[in-house]
Amino acid sequence: MISIVIPAIGLVLAGILAGEEFIVRWGVQPALSRLSDRAHLEARIALVKRLKVVVPAIMVPTALLAVATLVVAGPEGLAWRWAGMAALVAFLLFSFLGTVPINIKVNDWALGAPPADWKTVVRRWEAIDVYRSTAAVLAFVCFTVAFALQSR
């Protein structure tokens, strides 16, 4: 029973993570780019302050359950689980080496006095986030295929 429950919960969390990443990248970011500079900065700073709590609350259990799934699930779908794990590791690397350091800076921006290069920083974040969000979605797809193969 544990060999199906842990992967199922992990799959749900991977789906939530992928959905959150997808909507931030392809829904929220394009909307922010259409705002005035002040409104964009205000929204971006507010989002960083909120998402720095929400995303790790999804990210950490997803990663832990992905590892647990590698341990408890059977051989069916194993290659897909490893591919999903690789994509999840890529997501974590893009996060911790790319977007998180930028978000730490954004968290401290003053709305009335942002850094002179703030638009360049935002473009760098967006470029990294394309890879980051893609990795999260790819991980979910791989874990979904693995779960389907395990469940047949």
C-alpha positions, 0 to 999 in steps of 0.5 A: 500500500505504501508503494502506491500512496507515497507516489500518489501524494508525491504526484499530487504535490508535483502537479501543484508545483508545476501548476504554480510555476506554469501560471507564474511564468506564463500568466503572472509575468506577462501580466506584470510586464503590461503594468506601469513601472510603479504598479509592476514594482509594487506587484512584483515585490508583493508577489516575492514576499508571498511566494517566498513562503508558498513555493518552499511549502510545496517544493520541499515536500515534493522533493522529499516525496520524490526521493521516497518514491524512488525508494518504495515504488517498484521497478515499473516506471523507474526510468520515468521516475529517475527522469522526473527526479532529474527534472526536479533537481534541475528545477531546484538548481534553477531556483536556488542558483538563479531565481532565489538570489534575485528574489532576495534582492527584490524582497528588499527593494524600496518601492519609491527607489528601486535599483537603477537596473531593476528592469535588467534584473527582472529580464534575467529572472524571467529568462531563468524562470523559463527553464525553471518552470519548464523543469517543474512541468517536465518533472510532473509529466515524468512522474505522471507517466511513471505512476501510470506505468506503476498502477497498471 
